[in-house]
């Protein structure tokens, strides 16, 4: 249990650090992220998360279930649906404002526009933290099996890579909204703090309820794919026949797949 927590904390700490490094670019650049770059960032993140959901979460969930004598599809499908329901509930209840949108979503709130922007990014960082934490917990449960550990490291690396531009994509718009550079950096960085928080929480839950691991892995997959379909793909304007955004999705998927297979 202790090893699981330490590994999960270190891995999600890395992904949080990458968000922070990306947010720090607000001190170097004055202009906001261009529409083309925004499509690339969002499309790339979508591709990484789709591949991670399949290769790092759903397939291991099925394998874990079969090892304990449960049909692989059962906890995978059940956890997947629960993950979707969880993110749908947060989407409905949590006040947030997507980049480029005029009207906030969620319950009515008196929060400022800048706070709502941070809230939107924070919302989709939750399943990323859960995914990274769970894969390292799974590796620790298998007594540090090299293939499991390498696969978990690949996931953390992939999520970390896409968190870097994500940190920039939130800090620069905050600066454009009138925040000081220091505050824009701080809130851009803090949008990723939920990753270590939720990463550690799900590891604790998995430690208390050992058979829950297949359900939790597929739960994280469902939550991640909900974010991709509901938020990232629409914001990347892929419906406008954007070759840039589409190719970014393909590139993100390819990178995450290669990392998972090569390191896993």
C-alpha positions as CSV (number, residue, x, y, z in Angstrom):
1,X,0.0,0.0,0.0
2,X,2.8,2.4,0.9
3,X,4.6,1.7,-2.3
4,X,1.5,2.2,-4.3
5,X,0.9,5.6,-2.7
6,X,4.6,6.7,-3.2
7,X,4.6,5.7,-6.9
8,X,1.2,7.3,-7.5
9,X,2.3,10.5,-5.7
10,X,5.6,10.7,-7.7
11,X,3.9,10.0,-11.1
12,X,1.0,12.5,-10.6
13,X,3.5,14.9,-9.2
14,X,5.4,14.7,-12.5
15,X,2.2,15.4,-14.5
16,X,1.4,18.3,-12.2
17,X,4.9,19.6,-12.7
18,X,4.5,19.5,-16.5
19,X,1.3,21.6,-16.2
20,X,3.2,24.1,-14.0
21,X,6.1,24.3,-16.5
22,X,3.6,24.9,-19.3
23,X,1.9,27.6,-17.3
24,X,5.3,29.3,-16.7
25,X,5.4,30.3,-20.4
26,X,3.1,33.2,-19.5
27,X,6.2,35.0,-18.3
28,X,7.8,34.6,-21.8
29,X,4.9,35.3,-24.1
30,X,2.4,38.1,-24.3
31,X,0.1,36.9,-27.0
32,X,-2.7,34.4,-26.5
33,X,-2.6,30.9,-28.1
34,X,-3.6,31.1,-31.7
35,X,-6.6,29.2,-32.9
36,X,-4.4,26.8,-34.9
37,X,-2.2,26.1,-32.0
38,X,-5.3,25.6,-29.7
39,X,-6.6,23.0,-32.1
40,X,-3.3,21.2,-32.1
41,X,-3.1,21.2,-28.3
42,X,-6.6,20.0,-27.8
43,X,-6.5,17.5,-30.6
44,X,-3.2,16.1,-29.3
45,X,-4.6,15.8,-25.8
46,X,-7.7,14.0,-27.1
47,X,-5.5,11.5,-29.0
48,X,-3.4,10.8,-26.0
49,X,-6.4,10.3,-23.8
50,X,-8.2,8.0,-26.3
51,X,-5.1,5.7,-26.5
52,X,-4.6,5.8,-22.8
53,X,-8.2,4.8,-22.1
54,X,-7.9,1.7,-24.3
55,X,-4.3,0.5,-23.9
56,X,-3.5,1.6,-20.3
57,X,-6.9,1.3,-18.7
58,X,-9.6,-0.9,-20.4
59,X,-7.3,-3.7,-21.5
60,X,-5.6,-4.0,-18.1
61,X,-9.0,-3.8,-16.4
62,X,-10.2,-6.9,-18.5
63,X,-7.0,-8.8,-17.7
64,X,-7.3,-8.0,-13.9
65,X,-10.9,-9.1,-13.9
66,X,-10.1,-12.4,-15.6
67,X,-7.3,-13.1,-13.2
68,X,-9.8,-13.0,-10.3
69,X,-12.3,-15.2,-12.1
70,X,-14.7,-12.5,-13.4
71,X,-15.7,-12.1,-17.1
72,X,-13.5,-9.3,-18.4
73,X,-16.4,-7.4,-20.0
74,X,-18.4,-7.1,-16.8
75,X,-16.4,-4.7,-14.6
76,X,-15.0,-3.0,-17.7
77,X,-18.4,-2.1,-19.0
78,X,-19.8,-1.3,-15.5
79,X,-16.9,0.8,-14.5
80,X,-16.9,2.6,-17.8
81,X,-20.5,3.6,-17.4
82,X,-19.9,4.7,-13.8
83,X,-17.0,6.9,-15.0
84,X,-19.2,8.5,-17.6
85,X,-21.9,9.1,-15.1
86,X,-19.4,10.6,-12.6
87,X,-18.1,13.1,-15.2
88,X,-21.6,13.9,-16.4
89,X,-22.7,14.7,-12.8
90,X,-19.6,17.0,-12.3
91,X,-20.3,18.6,-15.7
92,X,-23.9,19.4,-14.6
93,X,-23.1,20.6,-11.1
94,X,-19.7,22.2,-11.3
95,X,-19.7,25.8,-12.7
96,X,-17.2,26.1,-15.5
97,X,-16.5,28.0,-18.7
98,X,-14.8,26.4,-21.7
99,X,-12.2,28.3,-23.7
100,X,-13.9,30.4,-26.4
101,X,-17.4,29.9,-25.0
102,X,-19.6,32.8,-23.9
103,X,-21.9,31.1,-21.5
104,X,-20.8,29.1,-18.5
105,X,-22.0,25.6,-17.8
106,X,-23.0,23.9,-14.6
107,X,-25.0,25.4,-11.8
108,X,-25.4,29.2,-11.7
109,X,-22.5,30.8,-10.0
110,X,-21.3,34.3,-9.2
111,X,-17.7,33.2,-9.9
112,X,-15.6,35.5,-12.1
113,X,-15.0,34.5,-15.7
114,X,-11.3,33.7,-14.9
115,X,-12.3,31.3,-12.1
116,X,-14.8,29.5,-14.4
117,X,-12.0,29.1,-17.0
118,X,-9.7,27.4,-14.5
119,X,-12.6,25.3,-13.3
120,X,-13.2,23.9,-16.8
121,X,-9.6,22.7,-17.2
122,X,-9.6,21.4,-13.6
123,X,-12.6,19.3,-14.5
124,X,-10.9,17.3,-17.2
125,X,-7.7,16.9,-15.2
126,X,-9.5,14.7,-12.7
127,X,-9.7,11.5,-14.7
128,X,-6.1,12.0,-15.9
129,X,-4.9,11.9,-12.2
130,X,-7.0,8.9,-11.5
131,X,-5.6,7.0,-14.5
132,X,-2.0,7.7,-13.7
133,X,-2.5,6.9,-10.0
134,X,-4.3,3.6,-10.7
135,X,-1.8,2.3,-13.2
136,X,1.1,2.7,-10.7
137,X,-1.1,1.2,-8.0
138,X,-1.6,-1.8,-10.3
139,X,2.1,-2.1,-10.9
140,X,2.8,-2.0,-7.2
141,X,0.1,-4.7,-6.6
142,X,2.0,-6.9,-9.0
143,X,5.1,-6.5,-6.9
144,X,6.7,-4.1,-9.3
145,X,6.4,-6.2,-12.4
146,X,8.6,-4.5,-15.0
147,X,6.0,-4.6,-17.8
148,X,3.3,-3.1,-15.6
149,X,5.7,-0.5,-14.2
150,X,6.9,0.5,-17.7
151,X,3.3,0.8,-18.9
152,X,2.5,3.0,-16.0
153,X,5.5,5.2,-16.7
154,X,4.5,5.4,-20.4
155,X,1.0,6.7,-19.4
156,X,2.5,9.3,-17.0
157,X,4.9,10.4,-19.7
158,X,2.1,10.7,-22.3
159,X,-0.2,12.6,-19.9
160,X,2.8,14.8,-18.8
161,X,3.6,15.7,-22.4
162,X,0.1,16.8,-23.2
163,X,-0.1,18.7,-19.9
164,X,2.7,21.0,-20.9
165,X,0.8,22.9,-23.7
166,X,-2.3,22.6,-21.6
167,X,-0.8,24.7,-18.8
168,X,0.2,27.3,-21.4
169,X,-3.3,27.2,-22.9
170,X,-4.9,28.2,-19.6
171,X,-2.3,30.7,-18.3
172,X,-2.1,32.8,-21.5
173,X,-5.9,33.3,-21.7
174,X,-6.0,34.2,-18.1
175,X,-3.4,36.8,-18.8
176,X,-5.6,38.1,-21.7
177,X,-8.5,38.3,-19.3
178,X,-6.6,40.9,-17.3
179,X,-4.8,38.8,-14.6
180,X,-1.3,39.6,-13.6
181,X,1.4,37.2,-15.0
182,X,2.0,35.9,-11.5
183,X,-1.7,35.1,-10.9
184,X,-2.1,33.7,-14.4
185,X,0.8,31.3,-13.7
186,X,-0.5,30.4,-10.3
187,X,-4.0,29.5,-11.5
188,X,-2.7,27.8,-14.6
189,X,-0.5,25.6,-12.5
190,X,-3.2,25.0,-9.9
191,X,-5.6,23.7,-12.6
192,X,-3.4,20.5,-12.5
193,X,-3.3,20.1,-8.7
194,X,-6.4,17.8,-8.9
195,X,-4.2,15.1,-10.6
196,X,-2.1,14.2,-7.5
197,X,-5.2,14.6,-5.3
198,X,-7.4,12.2,-7.2
199,X,-4.5,10.0,-8.1
200,X,-3.8,9.3,-4.5
201,X,-7.5,9.1,-3.5
202,X,-8.2,6.3,-6.0
203,X,-5.1,4.4,-4.9
204,X,-6.4,4.5,-1.3
205,X,-9.7,3.2,-2.5
206,X,-8.1,0.4,-4.5
207,X,-6.1,-0.6,-1.4
208,X,-9.2,-0.8,0.8
209,X,-11.2,-2.8,-1.8
210,X,-8.7,-5.0,-3.6
211,X,-11.2,-6.5,-6.1
212,X,-12.2,-3.0,-7.1
213,X,-9.2,-2.4,-9.3
214,X,-10.8,-3.5,-12.7
215,X,-13.8,-1.3,-11.9
216,X,-11.6,1.7,-11.0
217,X,-9.4,1.3,-14.1
218,X,-12.5,1.2,-16.4
219,X,-14.1,4.0,-14.4
220,X,-11.1,6.2,-15.2
221,X,-11.3,5.2,-18.9
222,X,-15.0,6.2,-19.1
223,X,-14.3,9.5,-17.4
224,X,-11.4,10.3,-19.8
225,X,-13.4,9.4,-22.9
226,X,-16.3,11.5,-21.7
227,X,-14.0,14.5,-21.5
228,X,-12.6,13.8,-25.0
229,X,-16.0,13.6,-26.6
230,X,-17.8,16.3,-24.6
231,X,-15.0,18.8,-24.4
232,X,-11.7,18.3,-26.3
233,X,-13.0,17.3,-29.7
234,X,-15.7,20.1,-29.9
235,X,-13.2,22.7,-28.7
236,X,-10.7,21.5,-31.3
237,X,-13.3,22.4,-33.9
238,X,-12.8,19.1,-35.6
239,X,-16.4,19.5,-37.0
240,X,-15.1,22.4,-39.2
241,X,-13.0,19.9,-41.3
242,X,-9.9,21.0,-39.5
243,X,-7.1,18.9,-40.9
244,X,-4.8,20.4,-38.2
245,X,-7.0,19.3,-35.3
246,X,-7.6,15.9,-36.9
247,X,-4.0,15.2,-37.5
248,X,-3.2,16.3,-33.9
249,X,-5.6,13.7,-32.6
250,X,-4.0,11.0,-34.7
251,X,-0.5,12.2,-33.5
252,X,-1.5,12.1,-29.9
253,X,-3.0,8.6,-30.3
254,X,0.1,7.3,-32.1
255,X,2.5,8.7,-29.5
256,X,0.6,7.2,-26.6
257,X,0.2,3.8,-28.4
258,X,3.9,3.7,-29.2
259,X,4.9,4.7,-25.6
260,X,2.6,2.0,-24.2
261,X,3.8,-0.8,-26.5
262,X,7.5,0.2,-26.5
263,X,7.7,0.7,-22.7
264,X,4.9,-1.7,-21.6
